Amino acid sequence: MTQLEYARKNLITPEMIEVARQEELSPEEVKDLVLKGEVVILKNNRRKTLPLGVGTKMRTKVNANIGSSPEKMDVSWELEKLSVCEKYGADTVMDLSLGVILNSVRQEILKRTQLPVGTVPLYQVGFELSRKSQRLEDMTIEHFLDVLRQQGEEGVDFVTIHAGVTQKAWGYIKEKNRILDVVSRGGAMICAWIEKNHRENPLYEHFDRILEVCREYDMTISLGDGMRPGATADASDRAQIEELITLGELARRAREAGVQVMIEGPGHVPLDQVVANIQMEKSLCDRAPFYILGPLVTDIAAGYDHIAAAIGGAVAGAAGADFLCYVTPAEHLCLPDLEDVKQGIIASKIAAHAADMVKNPGRFRKIDDEMSRARKALDWDTMFRLSFDPEMAKKRRESSGVKENYCSMCGEFCSVRTLQDLGLF
């Protein structure tokens, strides 16, 4: 059975107990949240890894995307990225590989990490068809199900399924009211399939068959946002909202079938619309966990999009988003390198923690208060230890060359030292 089906039978699983331990909740609370569909537990029943809870009352999680591109195919490089993800605290990784090595990359990642692993099966479908001199528009539901089942057998924990890209949503895009039409890779692939076949999206038409496969492996479905805005001017438009309504309907069908489900979200969203987007998803999708890319709150931060995304992610997380997909400095520019991966993870973890301080201050303010006390005591080792990147914090401190117990910003006029000298505190 899936975790959702166990919850329906009022049974507490070892996975629920472990998530409860991680999140400082009772197993009963976790079971009830899974039952309501407000929490998913990411763990393929074929993998021997620690489960991860995503959703209501959980710590805001961070995903890191890695994977090859047709322009750079190197399995070892992707595994180095995986090591960076683990070192800097990504909660999950998604393998978004393209090119002839995509199967090798995924299989090696699954062998080498204990983190939950997500994929977009549509990418492998496209690759398998190309090997037979076919194009994506030749895809049948059987092609898709074969790939989905293979990835389930391998141990993939969650899969992005672009089932909400319908003819109706595509019709809104064709009205040409957007600046930047479709930026989702999978979304564009499905739009092209619809246009060339003059038929409804097969992932939508055959969603029940997709559910059967996902239920077999307890793979969580992450309903992809193929219509997500890639420009702030396009945020909250008819195409995006039409797809979100459809995703809410599909999420209900998934739960009825005993399959865990979360919803993917935008994208590029101006700051004044971020909270409304979170509230819409929670309302239309019955409080399903919300997995968002960013959102990026400006379109002109090329080279610094991890900062634009962290701003949006902090606001979104505080408003109820559950899962942040990192954005790196390479976004919109190139395939991320190792430093990009590190910077993307740290920026998203800062955003996630800032959100958690709002959602659950009793639990998540403790470390900030400890840091503040360490600063008052000029306890540098504790400050380093509590930082998101202890190595960088220590390196910057040491690079100043200051040996006294203050930093080079204020020097002997350090405010903490000044008050320490009074002997009052």
C-alpha positions as CSV (number, residue, x, y, z in Angstrom):
1,M,0.0,0.0,0.0
2,T,1.0,3.6,-0.3
3,Q,1.5,5.9,2.7
4,L,-1.9,7.5,1.9
5,E,-3.6,4.1,1.9
6,Y,-2.0,3.2,5.2
7,A,-3.3,6.5,6.6
8,R,-6.8,5.7,5.4
9,K,-6.7,2.4,7.3
10,N,-5.5,4.4,10.4
11,L,-2.2,2.6,10.3
12,I,1.0,4.4,11.3
13,T,4.0,3.3,9.2
14,P,7.7,3.4,10.1
15,E,8.0,6.2,7.5
16,M,5.5,8.3,9.4
17,I,7.3,7.7,12.6
18,E,10.6,8.8,11.0
19,V,9.0,11.9,9.6
20,A,7.5,12.7,12.9
21,R,10.9,12.4,14.5
22,Q,12.5,14.7,12.0
23,E,9.7,17.3,12.3
24,E,9.1,17.2,16.1
25,L,5.6,16.1,15.6
26,S,3.7,13.0,16.8
27,P,3.2,10.0,14.4
28,E,-0.5,10.5,14.8
29,E,-0.2,14.1,13.5
30,V,1.8,13.0,10.5
31,K,-0.6,10.2,9.7
32,D,-3.6,12.6,9.8
33,L,-1.8,15.2,7.6
34,V,-1.0,12.4,5.0
35,L,-4.6,11.3,5.2
36,K,-5.8,14.9,4.4
37,G,-3.4,15.2,1.5
38,E,-1.6,18.1,3.2
39,V,1.6,16.1,3.5
40,V,3.4,13.7,1.2
41,I,6.1,11.3,2.2
42,L,8.7,11.1,-0.5
43,K,10.0,7.5,-0.6
44,N,9.7,4.9,-3.4
45,N,8.8,1.6,-1.7
46,R,11.6,0.0,-3.7
47,R,14.3,2.2,-2.1
48,K,16.0,1.8,1.3
49,T,16.3,5.4,2.2
50,L,15.1,7.8,4.8
51,P,11.6,9.2,4.0
52,L,11.1,12.9,3.7
53,G,7.9,14.8,4.6
54,V,6.7,17.8,2.6
55,G,3.7,19.9,3.5
56,T,1.8,21.4,6.3
57,K,3.7,21.7,9.7
58,M,6.8,20.4,8.0
59,R,10.1,22.3,7.6
60,T,10.2,24.1,4.3
61,K,12.2,21.8,2.0
62,V,14.7,22.7,-0.7
63,N,15.2,20.8,-4.0
64,A,18.3,21.1,-6.2
65,N,18.1,20.4,-9.9
66,I,21.1,18.7,-11.5
67,G,21.5,16.8,-14.8
68,S,23.3,16.9,-18.1
69,S,22.4,18.9,-21.2
70,P,23.0,17.9,-24.8
71,E,25.8,20.5,-24.8
72,K,27.6,19.0,-21.8
73,M,27.3,15.3,-21.0
74,D,29.5,14.1,-18.2
75,V,28.3,11.6,-15.6
76,S,31.1,12.3,-13.2
77,W,30.5,16.0,-13.2
78,E,26.8,15.4,-12.3
79,L,27.9,13.2,-9.5
80,E,30.2,16.0,-8.2
81,K,27.1,18.3,-8.3
82,L,25.3,15.6,-6.2
83,S,28.1,15.7,-3.6
84,V,27.7,19.5,-3.4
85,C,23.9,19.1,-2.9
86,E,24.5,16.7,0.0
87,K,27.2,18.8,1.5
88,Y,25.2,22.1,1.6
89,G,21.9,20.5,2.7
90,A,19.6,20.1,-0.3
91,D,16.6,18.0,0.9
92,T,16.1,16.4,-2.5
93,V,17.6,16.3,-6.0
94,M,15.9,16.2,-9.3
95,D,17.7,14.8,-12.3
96,L,16.7,16.8,-15.3
97,S,19.2,15.2,-17.7
98,L,18.9,15.4,-21.4
99,G,21.1,13.8,-24.0
100,V,22.4,10.2,-24.6
101,I,23.7,9.8,-21.0
102,L,20.4,10.7,-19.3
103,N,19.7,7.1,-18.2
104,S,23.2,6.6,-16.8
105,V,23.1,9.9,-14.9
106,R,19.8,9.0,-13.2
107,Q,20.9,5.4,-12.4
108,E,24.2,6.6,-10.8
109,I,22.4,9.2,-8.8
110,L,20.0,6.7,-7.4
111,K,22.9,4.4,-6.5
112,R,24.9,7.0,-4.7
113,T,22.5,9.1,-2.7
114,Q,20.1,8.7,0.2
115,L,18.2,11.8,-0.7
116,P,14.8,11.5,-2.4
117,V,15.3,11.7,-6.2
118,G,12.8,13.2,-8.6
119,T,12.6,13.1,-12.4
120,V,10.6,14.3,-15.4
121,P,9.8,11.0,-17.2
122,L,8.8,12.9,-20.4
123,Y,12.5,13.7,-21.0
124,Q,13.4,10.0,-21.2
125,V,10.4,9.4,-23.5
126,G,11.7,12.0,-25.9
127,F,15.2,10.4,-25.8
128,E,13.8,6.9,-26.4
129,L,11.8,8.1,-29.3
130,S,14.8,9.9,-30.8
131,R,16.8,6.6,-30.7
132,K,14.2,5.1,-33.0
133,S,14.3,8.1,-35.3
134,Q,10.9,9.3,-34.0
135,R,9.8,12.6,-32.6
136,L,7.9,13.5,-29.5
137,E,4.7,14.0,-31.4
138,D,4.9,10.2,-32.0
139,M,4.6,9.6,-28.3
140,T,1.8,7.3,-27.2
141,I,0.6,6.7,-23.6
142,E,2.3,3.3,-23.8
143,H,5.7,5.0,-24.4
144,F,5.2,7.1,-21.4
145,L,4.0,4.3,-19.1
146,D,6.9,2.1,-20.0
147,V,9.4,4.9,-19.0
148,L,7.4,5.6,-15.8
149,R,7.4,2.0,-14.8
150,Q,11.1,1.7,-15.5
151,Q,11.9,4.7,-13.3
152,G,9.6,3.3,-10.6
153,E,11.5,0.0,-10.6
154,E,14.8,1.9,-10.3
155,G,13.6,3.7,-7.2
156,V,12.6,7.2,-8.3
157,D,10.7,8.8,-5.4
158,F,8.7,11.6,-7.2
159,V,7.9,12.4,-10.8
160,T,6.8,15.6,-12.5
161,I,3.8,14.8,-14.7
162,H,2.6,17.5,-17.1
163,A,-1.0,16.3,-17.1
164,G,-2.5,19.8,-16.6
165,V,-1.4,21.1,-20.0
166,T,-4.7,20.8,-21.8
167,Q,-6.0,22.0,-25.2
168,K,-8.0,24.7,-23.4
169,A,-4.9,26.0,-21.6
170,W,-2.8,25.8,-24.8
171,G,-5.6,27.8,-26.5
172,Y,-5.1,30.7,-24.1
173,I,-1.4,30.7,-25.0
174,K,-2.3,30.8,-28.7
175,E,-4.2,34.0,-28.1
176,K,-0.7,35.6,-27.9
177,N,-1.4,37.7,-24.8
178,R,1.9,36.7,-23.1
179,I,5.3,38.2,-23.6
180,L,7.0,34.8,-23.1
181,D,4.7,32.0,-24.2
182,V,5.7,28.7,-22.6
183,V,9.0,28.4,-20.6
184,S,8.5,24.9,-19.1
185,R,10.5,22.4,-21.1
186,G,7.9,19.6,-20.5
187,G,5.0,22.0,-21.0
188,A,6.3,23.1,-24.4
189,M,6.8,19.5,-25.4
190,I,3.2,18.7,-24.5
191,C,1.9,21.9,-26.3
192,A,3.8,20.8,-29.4
193,W,2.3,17.3,-29.1
194,I,-1.2,18.8,-28.8
195,E,-0.7,21.1,-31.8
196,K,0.7,18.5,-34.1
197,N,-1.8,15.8,-33.3
198,H,-4.9,18.0,-32.9
199,R,-5.8,15.9,-29.8
200,E,-6.0,16.2,-26.1
201,N,-2.8,15.7,-23.9
202,P,-2.4,11.9,-23.5
203,L,-1.2,12.4,-20.0
204,Y,-4.4,14.1,-19.1
205,E,-6.6,11.6,-21.1
206,H,-4.9,8.6,-19.5
207,F,-4.2,10.0,-16.1
208,D,-5.8,7.0,-14.4
209,R,-3.3,4.7,-16.0
210,I,-0.5,6.9,-14.7
211,L,-1.9,6.7,-11.3
212,E,-1.9,2.9,-11.4
213,V,1.9,2.8,-12.0
214,C,2.7,5.5,-9.4
215,R,0.6,3.7,-6.8
216,E,2.5,0.5,-7.4
217,Y,5.8,2.1,-6.3
218,D,4.3,4.8,-4.0
219,M,5.9,7.4,-6.3
220,T,4.6,10.8,-5.4
221,I,3.2,12.7,-8.4
222,S,4.4,16.3,-8.7
223,L,1.8,17.8,-11.0
224,G,3.9,20.0,-13.3
225,D,3.1,23.6,-14.1
226,G,3.6,23.6,-17.8
227,M,1.8,27.0,-18.1
228,R,3.9,28.7,-15.4
229,P,4.8,32.3,-16.3
230,G,8.4,32.9,-17.4
231,A,7.9,36.7,-17.3
232,T,6.5,38.7,-14.4
233,A,4.1,40.4,-16.8
234,D,2.5,37.0,-17.6
235,A,1.9,36.0,-13.9
236,S,-1.6,35.0,-12.8
237,D,-3.0,35.0,-16.3
238,R,-5.7,32.8,-17.8
239,A,-3.4,30.0,-19.0
240,Q,-1.7,29.7,-15.6
241,I,-5.0,29.7,-13.6
242,E,-6.7,27.3,-16.1
243,E,-3.9,24.8,-15.5
244,L,-4.0,25.3,-11.7
245,I,-7.8,24.5,-11.7
246,T,-7.1,21.4,-13.7
247,L,-4.2,20.4,-11.3
248,G,-6.7,20.7,-8.4
249,E,-9.0,18.3,-10.2
250,L,-6.2,15.9,-11.0
251,A,-4.9,16.0,-7.4
252,R,-8.3,14.9,-6.1
253,R,-8.3,12.0,-8.5
254,A,-4.8,11.0,-7.4
255,R,-5.8,11.0,-3.8
256,E,-8.9,8.9,-4.6
257,A,-6.6,6.4,-6.2
258,G,-4.4,6.3,-3.1
259,V,-1.5,8.2,-4.8
260,Q,0.3,11.0,-3.0
261,V,0.4,14.2,-4.9
262,M,1.9,17.7,-4.7
263,I,1.5,20.7,-7.0
264,E,4.2,22.6,-8.8
265,G,4.0,26.4,-9.1
266,P,5.4,29.5,-10.7
267,G,7.8,30.8,-12.0
268,H,8.2,34.5,-12.5
269,V,5.8,36.4,-10.2
270,P,5.9,40.1,-9.1
271,L,6.2,40.5,-5.3
272,D,2.7,41.8,-4.9
273,Q,1.2,38.7,-6.4
274,V,3.2,36.0,-4.6
275,V,1.0,35.6,-1.5
276,A,-2.2,35.5,-3.7
277,N,-0.6,32.7,-5.8
278,I,0.1,30.6,-2.7
279,Q,-3.5,31.2,-1.5
280,M,-5.0,30.2,-4.8
281,E,-3.1,26.9,-4.9
282,K,-4.0,26.0,-1.4
283,S,-7.7,26.8,-2.1
284,L,-8.0,25.2,-5.5
285,C,-5.9,22.1,-4.7
286,D,-7.3,21.4,-1.2
287,R,-4.1,22.4,0.6
288,A,-1.9,20.0,-1.3
289,P,1.8,20.6,-0.8
290,F,3.0,23.4,-3.0
291,Y,6.4,23.0,-4.8
292,I,7.5,26.3,-6.4
293,L,10.4,27.4,-8.6
294,G,11.5,30.6,-6.9
295,P,9.3,32.5,-7.6
296,L,11.5,35.0,-9.3
297,V,10.2,38.5,-8.5
298,T,12.1,40.3,-11.2
299,D,13.1,39.4,-14.8
300,I,16.4,41.4,-14.9
301,A,18.6,39.6,-12.4
302,A,20.6,37.6,-14.9
303,G,23.6,36.2,-13.1
304,Y,21.9,36.8,-9.7
305,D,18.6,35.0,-10.2
306,H,19.3,33.0,-7.1
307,I,18.7,36.2,-5.2
308,A,15.6,37.1,-7.1
309,A,14.3,33.6,-6.3
310,A,15.2,33.7,-2.7
311,I,13.2,36.9,-2.2
312,G,10.2,35.3,-3.7
313,G,10.8,32.0,-2.0
314,A,10.9,33.6,1.4
315,V,7.6,35.5,0.9
316,A,6.0,32.4,-0.7
317,G,7.2,30.1,2.1
318,A,5.9,32.4,4.8
319,A,2.6,32.4,3.0
320,G,2.4,28.6,3.0
321,A,4.5,27.2,0.2
322,D,6.1,24.0,1.3
323,F,8.9,23.1,-1.1
324,L,11.3,25.5,-2.8
325,C,13.1,24.4,-6.0
326,Y,16.4,26.2,-6.0
327,V,17.4,28.7,-8.7
328,T,21.1,29.2,-9.4
329,P,23.1,32.2,-10.7
330,A,23.2,30.3,-14.0
331,E,19.4,30.4,-14.5
332,H,18.5,31.6,-18.0
333,L,22.2,31.6,-19.0
334,C,23.9,28.2,-18.9
335,L,24.1,24.8,-17.3
336,P,25.0,25.3,-13.6
337,D,28.5,24.4,-12.5
338,L,29.5,23.3,-9.0
339,E,29.7,26.8,-7.5
340,D,26.3,27.7,-9.0
341,V,24.8,24.6,-7.4
342,K,26.2,25.7,-4.0
343,Q,25.0,29.2,-4.3
344,G,21.5,28.1,-5.4
345,I,21.2,25.8,-2.4
346,I,22.4,28.3,0.1
347,A,20.1,31.1,-1.2
348,S,17.1,28.8,-1.2
349,K,17.9,27.4,2.3
350,I,18.1,31.0,3.6
351,A,14.7,31.7,2.1
352,A,13.2,28.5,3.5
353,H,14.5,29.2,7.0
354,A,13.3,32.8,6.9
355,A,9.8,31.4,6.0
356,D,10.0,28.8,8.7
357,M,10.7,31.5,11.3
358,V,7.3,32.9,10.4
359,K,5.4,29.7,10.1
360,N,6.8,28.1,13.3
361,P,8.8,30.6,15.3
362,G,8.8,28.4,18.4
363,R,10.8,25.7,16.6
364,F,12.9,27.7,14.1
365,R,13.9,30.9,16.0
366,K,16.0,28.9,18.4
367,I,19.1,28.7,16.1
368,D,18.9,32.5,15.3
369,D,18.7,33.3,19.0
370,E,21.8,31.0,19.6
371,M,23.6,32.9,16.9
372,S,22.8,36.2,18.4
373,R,24.0,35.1,21.8
374,A,27.3,33.9,20.2
375,R,27.7,37.3,18.6
376,K,27.2,39.0,21.9
377,A,29.9,36.7,23.4
378,L,32.1,37.2,20.4
379,D,32.2,33.4,20.1
380,W,33.5,33.0,16.6
381,D,33.6,29.2,16.5
382,T,29.9,29.0,17.4
383,M,29.0,31.7,14.9
384,F,30.8,29.6,12.2
385,R,29.1,26.4,13.2
386,L,25.6,27.9,13.1
387,S,26.1,29.5,9.7
388,F,24.7,28.1,6.4
389,D,28.2,27.9,5.1
390,P,30.7,27.6,8.0
391,E,33.7,27.3,5.7
392,M,32.9,30.6,4.0
393,A,32.2,32.4,7.2
394,K,35.5,31.3,8.7
395,K,37.4,32.1,5.5
396,R,36.0,35.7,5.4
397,R,36.9,36.2,9.1
398,E,40.4,34.9,8.6
399,S,41.0,36.9,5.4
400,S,40.7,40.1,7.3
401,G,43.9,39.4,9.2
402,V,42.5,40.7,12.4
403,K,43.7,38.8,15.4
404,E,41.8,40.8,18.1
405,N,38.4,39.6,19.3
406,Y,36.5,41.9,16.9
407,C,36.0,42.1,13.1
408,S,37.6,44.5,10.7
409,M,34.3,46.4,10.1
410,C,34.4,48.4,13.3
411,G,37.7,47.4,14.7
412,E,38.4,48.7,18.2
413,F,35.1,50.6,18.0
414,C,33.1,47.3,18.0
415,S,29.7,47.9,19.6
416,V,29.8,44.6,21.5
417,R,33.3,45.3,22.9
418,T,32.2,48.9,23.9
419,L,29.4,47.6,26.0
420,Q,31.4,44.7,27.4
421,D,33.9,47.2,28.7
422,L,31.1,48.9,30.7
423,G,30.7,45.7,32.7
424,L,26.9,46.0,32.7
425,F,26.0,43.2,30.4
